[in-house]
Amino acid sequence: MKKSIFTIIALALFTISISSCREKTTAEKAGDAVEEGIEEVTDEVDDATKK
């Protein structure tokens, strides 16, 4: 019983470590670029309205 619980925990930790180390997909990279663009535009609008 203890051996099977240990095996399940070890497999779960292994799965989590593999999934967290994957590279970003193209869609995720595009989403990040869009978010950065929105932040830049928002900052520029804020700066322009403060003057």
ABEGO torsion letter per residue (X at the ends): XAAAAAAAAAAAAAAAAAAAABBBBAAAAAAAAAAAAAAAAAAAAAAAAAX
